[in-house]
Amino acid sequence: AKDGPSLNECLHQGPVLTEPLLAVLLRFRIYPYAFIADIEKAYLQISLYEPHRDYVRFLWFSDINDLNSSNISEKQLQSYRLCRVLFGVTSSSYLLSATLIEHLEQFMKIDEPFVNKLLSSLHVDDLTSGSVTKSEAIEFYEKCKKRSRQGNFNLRKFISNCDTLNEHFNSLNKNNEQTNVKVLGITWDNNIDKFYFNLQIILKDIFSVKETIISKRDLLKFIASLYDPLGLLNPFTVKLKILFQNVCKKKLKWEDLLNGELLKEWLLIRKDLETVNEVVFDRCYRNLDIEMKPVSVELQGFADASICAYGCVIYIRYVYPNGFYHVSLVTAKSRVAPIQSMTVPRLELKAAVLLSNFIEVVYKHLIVNMNISKIICWSDSTIVLAWIRNTNKKLEAFVQRRINIIRDNKVINEWHHIDSVQNPADILSRGALLSVVRSCELWRFGPILLHSDLPRPSEDDLTCFVGEGLLNIGEFNTLSETKTESSINLDKILNINKFSCHPRLIRITAFVLRFISNIKRRKKKEDLSLNNYVTKKEVKLTEENGLLVFKTFSN
């Protein structure tokens, strides 16, 4: 029916089994020898359950000979139905991933490391992987082709950064040598083994050469066209997002043109873009000129905030036995500051929480294929570090909740203080032109202190050894909103002597504490608790925090 639901609206999407894009890209940068390939017509290799084929019927011409615009309305139509999984259907991604997993898991008992590596390197139908040596790469890819072929999946279009591998597999697959290929959307020059971004192409596609004044819609279109899943250009992205937020503050409509200071800022950005041909980043984390194996590998994360934005950036640090260190930019993430004003210490805290969560995600993605010995986080905010160190003083709810998140992170070993001048996240939080991102060594390679022995913290330093247990989370004073209210003198609200039943006293006390909590929540415009009954959580908190009440009642 014309007004009826579409096929996708009637289908269940299924659970997400596809390996995250970020995870595959992060692992792709581990290996000295990298290669990509894809499964030929992956969806069409999966047969649809026969009773379900009636749901994917379509009309087509019974005879397409001599078909043209003049006789198209006269041609006879015929009903067909698809027998294979259709690309574009909401459940197709699940069906493909589930089929590949089911097929590969049958080899788990005989070759578990291979199956795990292959599954962690597949994103939909794209294989993005690598190896430490050429022989390992040849063995792994040949095994991939063999195992895939047993399920009627054909791996093709092999491309590597190694000429030897390209010659070996391209002679078998009869493919021509390629360069400047796409790796999950990122341009990769496999000849020089680097990622590169050319924003001039996007600029020319969206705007004409003479077009200088743009609308709010055009600005958003340009920002949405930037594809940077690793966040390597994040300082530039932040600058654009700050500009767009300022446009929104002016309450311009979608077709309204930028003017005044907003237009000056855009023209500055555009002029800078026209002078930058491309921005290049190393694909591999390691320095391939160093043949020695590293003694240890560390993740170093930095957080910072300004009144405009906050964010974090993560580096990987290789420590070699000869006292040499190599540092590479891994990824970054940022957020524009809320329109409603917020103090800088609170924004710094939000940046620390963002770093804490993000570095844990990065660690879990990388630990699959490499050993990481230590994770260290840095902040230039002494207030935030003092909050993390605090074990006695109760903090306000906004701060306490976020400090609890940071302290609950088990993978981070230490939090250190760093000067703002050396903090690479400072560039991210303020935004930067693309020319600055291209040439800034602090952003690309991290602070100088990472390229030498890390200084040992003094007793007066604000270093926090969270992961080593010096600050026991179990002994930490957690301050929830309900616990704050429990410190109120209940004798002035409830006459305990009028209660003869202990459970009734607990329930009434819980209702009183909830009432106080709802008053504070309403001021903060948060959701209110409006149940007609007392929850188990409220009873438990009342019992834990009402010791004075219980003693008085027992007396």
C-alpha positions in Angstrom: 0.0 0.0 0.0 1.1 3.5 -0.7 0.8 4.6 3.0 1.9 1.3 4.4 5.1 0.5 6.2 8.3 -0.3 4.3 10.1 -3.6 4.4 12.8 -2.2 6.7 10.2 -1.0 9.2 8.8 -4.5 9.5 12.2 -6.3 9.9 14.1 -6.8 13.1 17.7 -5.5 12.7 19.2 -8.2 14.8 22.1 -7.8 17.2 25.2 -5.9 16.1 27.9 -8.5 15.3 30.1 -6.3 13.1 33.5 -5.4 14.5 33.6 -1.7 15.4 35.2 0.5 12.7 37.5 2.2 15.2 38.7 -1.2 16.5 39.7 -2.4 13.0 41.5 0.8 12.1 43.4 0.9 15.4 44.6 -2.7 14.9 45.5 -2.0 11.3 48.1 0.5 12.4 49.9 -2.1 14.6 51.6 -4.1 11.9 54.7 -3.2 9.8 53.3 -5.2 6.9 49.7 -4.2 6.2 47.2 -5.4 3.7 43.6 -5.1 2.7 41.1 -7.2 0.7 37.4 -7.6 0.4 34.9 -10.5 -0.1 33.5 -10.5 -3.6 29.7 -10.0 -3.7 29.5 -11.0 0.0 25.7 -10.5 0.5 24.9 -12.5 -2.7 26.7 -15.6 -1.4 24.0 -16.0 1.3 20.8 -17.8 0.3 17.5 -16.5 1.7 15.2 -18.9 3.5 12.7 -19.9 0.8 9.5 -18.9 2.6 10.9 -15.5 3.2 11.6 -14.8 -0.5 8.0 -13.6 -1.0 8.8 -10.6 1.1 11.4 -9.3 -1.3 9.4 -9.5 -4.5 9.8 -6.7 -7.1 8.5 -5.8 -10.6 10.6 -5.8 -13.7 10.1 -5.8 -17.4 9.5 -9.3 -18.9 11.5 -8.1 -22.0 14.0 -5.3 -21.9 14.9 -5.5 -25.6 14.1 -2.2 -27.4 13.2 -0.5 -24.1 13.2 3.3 -24.3 11.4 6.3 -22.8 8.7 6.2 -25.5 7.5 2.6 -24.9 8.3 2.2 -21.3 4.6 2.5 -20.2 3.6 -0.2 -22.8 6.1 -2.8 -21.7 4.7 -5.8 -19.8 5.8 -6.2 -16.2 6.5 -9.4 -14.4 6.9 -10.3 -10.7 10.3 -11.5 -9.5 11.6 -12.4 -6.1 15.2 -12.3 -4.7 16.8 -15.5 -3.7 19.8 -14.0 -2.0 20.4 -11.5 0.9 19.5 -8.0 -0.4 22.0 -5.2 0.2 20.3 -2.3 1.9 17.9 -4.3 4.0 18.2 -3.4 7.7 18.9 -7.1 8.7 21.4 -7.8 6.0 24.5 -6.7 8.0 23.5 -9.1 10.8 22.9 -12.0 8.4 26.3 -11.5 6.7 28.2 -11.2 10.0 26.4 -14.1 11.6 27.1 -16.3 8.6 30.8 -15.5 8.5 31.1 -16.1 12.3 29.2 -19.4 12.0 31.4 -20.5 9.1 34.7 -19.5 10.7 34.0 -20.9 14.2 34.1 -24.4 12.8 37.8 -24.0 12.6 38.2 -22.7 16.1 39.3 -26.0 17.6 42.1 -26.5 15.0 43.3 -22.9 14.6 41.9 -20.6 17.2 44.5 -17.8 16.9 43.8 -17.5 13.1 40.0 -17.4 13.6 40.3 -14.7 16.3 42.6 -12.6 14.2 40.4 -12.9 11.1 37.2 -12.1 12.9 38.8 -9.1 14.6 40.0 -7.8 11.2 36.7 -8.0 9.3 34.4 -5.1 9.1 31.3 -6.1 7.1 33.0 -7.5 3.9 36.3 -5.7 4.2 39.5 -7.4 5.5 41.9 -4.9 7.1 44.8 -6.6 8.7 48.6 -7.1 8.7 51.5 -9.1 10.1 54.9 -8.6 11.7 56.8 -10.4 8.9 56.3 -11.1 5.2 56.1 -14.9 5.7 53.4 -14.4 8.3 51.5 -12.2 6.0 51.6 -14.7 3.1 50.6 -17.6 5.4 47.7 -15.6 7.0 46.3 -14.4 3.7 46.5 -17.7 2.0 44.8 -19.3 4.9 42.1 -16.6 4.8 41.4 -17.4 1.1 41.3 -21.1 1.7 39.0 -20.9 4.7 36.7 -18.3 3.0 36.5 -20.4 -0.2 35.2 -23.3 1.8 32.1 -21.1 2.6 31.9 -19.9 -1.0 33.3 -16.5 -0.1 36.0 -15.2 -2.4 38.7 -12.8 -1.0 40.0 -10.5 -3.7 41.6 -7.1 -4.4 44.7 -7.7 -2.2 46.7 -4.5 -1.6 49.7 -4.2 0.7 52.4 -1.7 1.6 55.0 -4.3 0.6 56.0 -4.7 -3.0 56.9 -8.4 -2.4 53.4 -9.2 -1.1 51.7 -7.3 -3.9 53.7 -9.1 -6.6 53.0 -12.5 -5.0 49.2 -12.1 -4.6 48.5 -9.9 -7.5 50.1 -12.4 -9.9 47.7 -15.0 -8.4 44.7 -12.8 -8.5 45.6 -11.0 -11.7 45.1 -7.5 -10.1 46.9 -4.4 -11.2 49.0 -2.4 -8.7 47.0 0.3 -7.0 47.9 3.3 -4.9 45.8 5.8 -2.9 43.2 3.3 -1.9 40.5 3.6 0.6 40.8 1.8 3.9 37.4 1.8 5.5 36.9 5.3 4.1 40.4 6.7 4.9 42.8 7.4 2.0 45.9 5.2 2.3 48.9 5.6 0.0 50.3 2.1 0.2 53.5 3.1 -1.6 54.7 5.4 1.2 52.5 3.7 3.8 50.7 6.9 5.0 47.2 8.1 5.6 46.4 11.4 4.0 43.5 13.9 4.0 42.8 16.3 1.2 40.1 18.7 2.3 40.5 20.9 -0.7 38.5 18.3 -2.7 35.6 18.5 -0.2 35.8 22.3 -0.3 35.6 22.4 -4.1 32.8 19.9 -4.2 30.6 21.9 -1.9 31.4 25.5 -2.7 32.2 27.3 -6.0 35.5 29.0 -6.4 34.1 32.5 -6.1 31.6 31.7 -3.3 32.8 33.3 -0.1 29.6 34.0 1.8 27.9 30.8 3.0 24.8 29.9 4.9 24.3 28.0 8.1 23.2 24.9 6.0 26.4 25.1 3.9 28.6 25.2 7.0 27.0 22.2 8.5 27.2 20.4 5.1 31.0 21.0 5.1 31.5 19.8 8.6 29.4 16.7 8.0 31.6 15.9 4.9 34.8 15.6 7.0 35.5 11.9 7.5 38.0 11.3 10.3 37.1 8.3 12.4 40.5 8.3 14.2 40.3 11.9 15.1 43.7 12.8 13.7 42.3 16.2 12.5 40.4 16.8 15.7 41.7 20.3 16.5 40.5 21.5 13.1 37.2 19.7 13.5 36.8 21.4 16.9 37.4 24.8 15.4 34.6 24.2 12.8 32.2 22.9 15.5 32.9 26.0 17.7 32.1 28.2 14.7 28.9 26.3 14.1 27.9 26.6 17.7 28.4 30.3 17.6 26.2 30.4 14.5 23.5 28.6 16.5 23.8 31.0 19.3 23.0 33.8 16.9 19.8 31.9 16.1 20.3 32.1 12.3 18.0 30.1 10.1 19.3 27.4 7.8 19.4 29.7 4.7 20.6 32.8 6.5 24.1 33.9 5.4 27.0 34.3 7.8 28.0 37.8 8.6 30.1 39.9 10.9 32.6 38.1 13.1 31.2 34.7 12.0 31.9 35.4 8.4 35.5 36.6 9.2 36.1 33.4 11.1 34.9 31.3 8.1 37.0 33.3 5.6 40.1 32.7 7.8 39.4 29.0 7.8 38.7 28.8 4.1 41.8 30.8 3.2 43.9 28.5 5.3 42.3 25.4 3.7 43.3 26.7 0.2 46.9 26.8 1.2 47.0 23.3 2.6 47.1 20.6 -0.1 47.0 17.6 2.2 47.7 16.4 5.7 49.7 13.2 6.1 50.0 10.8 9.1 52.0 7.6 9.5 49.9 4.5 9.1 52.1 2.3 11.4 52.6 3.2 15.1 56.2 1.8 15.1 59.3 3.3 13.6 60.2 0.7 11.0 63.8 1.8 10.9 64.3 0.3 14.4 64.8 -3.4 14.1 64.9 -4.1 17.8 61.8 -5.3 19.6 60.5 -2.8 22.2 60.9 -3.6 25.9 57.4 -2.3 26.7 54.5 -0.5 25.0 52.5 2.2 26.9 49.4 4.2 26.2 49.7 7.9 27.2 46.5 9.9 27.3 46.0 13.7 27.7 42.9 15.7 28.7 42.2 19.4 28.6 39.3 21.8 28.4 38.6 25.4 27.5 35.4 27.5 27.7 34.7 26.5 24.1 35.4 22.7 24.0 37.0 19.8 25.9 38.6 16.6 24.7 41.4 14.1 24.9 44.2 12.7 22.8 46.0 9.3 23.1 49.5 8.3 22.1 51.3 5.0 22.0 54.9 5.0 23.4 57.4 2.3 22.5 60.3 1.9 24.9 63.5 0.3 23.5 66.4 -1.3 25.4 68.9 1.3 24.1 67.1 4.1 25.8 65.3 5.2 22.6 61.6 6.0 22.6 59.1 6.3 19.8 55.8 8.0 20.2 52.9 8.0 17.7 49.5 9.7 17.7 46.8 7.0 18.0 43.4 8.8 18.2 41.5 11.7 19.7 38.0 12.6 20.8 36.4 16.0 21.6 33.2 17.7 22.6 32.0 21.2 22.2 31.3 22.9 25.6 27.6 23.1 26.5 25.9 26.4 25.5 24.9 26.9 29.2 27.9 28.3 30.9 30.0 25.9 33.0 33.1 26.5 35.1 36.4 25.5 33.6 37.2 23.0 36.4 34.0 21.2 35.7 34.8 21.2 32.0 38.3 19.8 32.9 36.6 17.1 34.9 34.4 16.2 31.9 37.5 16.0 29.8 39.2 13.7 32.3 36.1 11.4 32.3 36.1 11.4 28.5 39.8 10.4 28.5 39.1 7.7 31.2 36.3 6.1 29.1 38.0 6.5 25.7 41.4 5.1 26.7 39.7 2.1 28.2 38.0 1.5 24.8 41.3 1.9 22.9 43.1 -0.4 25.3 40.4 -3.2 24.8 40.7 -2.8 21.1 44.5 -3.0 21.0 45.1 -5.6 23.7 43.6 -8.2 21.3 46.8 -8.0 19.1 49.5 -6.5 21.3 50.7 -6.3 24.9 50.4 -3.0 26.6 52.3 -2.7 29.9 51.1 0.6 31.3 48.5 3.3 30.8 49.2 6.8 32.1 46.8 9.8 31.9 47.7 13.4 32.2 45.9 16.6 33.0 46.9 20.2 33.5 44.2 20.8 36.0 45.4 20.6 39.6 41.8 20.9 40.8 40.8 17.7 38.9 43.9 15.8 40.1 43.1 16.9 43.7 39.6 15.6 43.3 40.9 12.3 42.1 43.3 12.0 45.1 40.6 13.0 47.6 39.6 10.1 49.8 38.0 11.8 52.8 36.2 15.0 51.9 32.8 14.6 50.4 32.3 16.3 47.1 29.2 17.7 45.4 27.1 15.3 43.4 28.2 16.5 40.0 31.9 16.1 40.8 31.5 12.9 42.8 29.7 11.0 40.2 32.4 11.7 37.6 35.2 11.1 40.0 33.7 7.7 40.7 33.7 6.9 37.0 37.4 7.8 36.8 38.3 5.8 39.9 36.3 2.8 38.7 38.5 2.5 35.6 40.8 -0.5 36.4 43.0 -0.2 33.3 44.6 3.2 34.1 47.7 3.0 36.3 48.5 6.6 37.0 47.3 10.2 36.7 50.0 12.9 36.3 50.1 16.6 36.1 51.5 18.3 33.0 52.0 22.0 32.2 49.5 23.5 29.8 52.3 24.4 27.4 53.3 20.8 27.0 49.7 19.4 26.9 48.8 18.4 23.3 45.1 18.3 24.3 45.3 22.0 24.8 45.5 22.4 21.0 42.4 20.3 20.7 40.3 22.1 23.3 40.9 25.5 21.7 40.7 24.4 18.0 43.3 25.0 15.4 43.6 25.8 11.7 44.5 22.9 9.4 47.9 24.3 8.6 48.7 24.2 12.4 47.5 20.6 12.7 49.8 19.7 9.7 52.9 21.3 11.2 52.5 21.0 15.0 54.9 18.5 16.4 53.3 18.6 19.8 50.1 17.3 18.3 51.6 14.8 16.0 54.3 13.3 18.3 53.3 14.3 21.8 55.2 16.3 24.4 59.0 16.1 24.7 58.8 14.3 28.1 57.4 11.2 26.3 60.6 10.9 24.3 62.8 10.4 27.3 62.7 8.8 30.7 59.5 10.0 32.5 60.3 12.1 35.6 59.6 10.4 38.9 56.9 12.2 40.9 57.9 14.0 44.1 55.9 13.8 47.4 54.4 17.1 46.7 53.3 16.1 43.2 49.7 15.5 42.4 50.3 12.1 40.9 47.5 9.6 41.5 48.4 5.9 41.4 44.8 4.8 40.8 45.5 1.4 39.2 48.1 0.4 41.8 45.6 0.4 44.7 47.1 3.3 46.7 43.7 4.8 46.6 41.3 2.0 47.6 38.0 2.5 45.8 36.2 0.4 48.4 37.2 2.9 51.1 36.3 5.9 49.0 33.5 8.2 50.3 30.8 8.0 47.6 28.4 10.9 47.9 25.1 10.3 46.2 22.3 12.7 46.4 20.4 10.5 48.7 23.3 10.2 51.1 23.7 13.9 51.2 20.1 14.3 52.3 20.6 11.6 55.0 23.0 13.9 56.9 20.0 16.2 57.7 19.0 16.2 61.3 15.9 14.0 61.1 14.9 14.7 64.7 13.6 18.1 63.5 11.5 16.5 60.8 10.3 13.2 62.3 9.2 12.5 65.8 10.8 9.1 66.3 9.1 8.4 69.6 5.7 8.2 67.8 6.8 5.1 65.8 6.3 1.7 67.4 7.2 -0.3 64.2 10.8 -0.3 62.9 10.0 -1.1 59.2 7.4 1.7 59.2 10.0 4.1 60.5 12.3 3.1 57.7 9.7 3.6 55.0 8.6 7.0 56.2 12.2 8.1 56.5 12.8 7.0 52.9 9.8 9.0 51.7 11.1 12.1 53.5 14.6 11.7 52.0 13.0 11.2 48.5 11.0 14.4 49.0 14.1 16.4 49.7 15.9 14.8 46.8 13.0 15.7 44.4 13.2 19.3 45.5 16.8 19.4 44.5 16.2 17.5 41.3 13.5 19.9 40.3 15.9 22.9 40.6 18.3 21.0 38.3 15.5 20.1 35.9 16.2 16.4 36.4 13.7 13.5 36.4 11.7 13.1 39.7 11.1 9.9 41.6 7.3 9.6 41.8 6.7 6.0 42.7 3.8 5.3 45.2 6.1 2.8 47.0 9.6 2.8 48.5 12.1 0.9 46.3 14.6 -1.6 47.8 17.5 0.8 46.9 15.8 3.6 48.9 15.3 1.3 51.9 18.9 0.1 51.7 20.3 3.7 51.6 18.0 4.8 54.4 19.3 1.9 56.6 22.9 2.6 55.7 22.7 6.3 56.4 20.2 6.4 59.3 22.4 4.9 62.0 21.7 7.8 64.3 18.0 7.3 63.8 18.3 3.6 64.6 20.3 4.2 67.8 17.7 6.7 69.0 14.9 4.4 68.2 16.5 1.5 70.1 17.0 3.6 73.2 
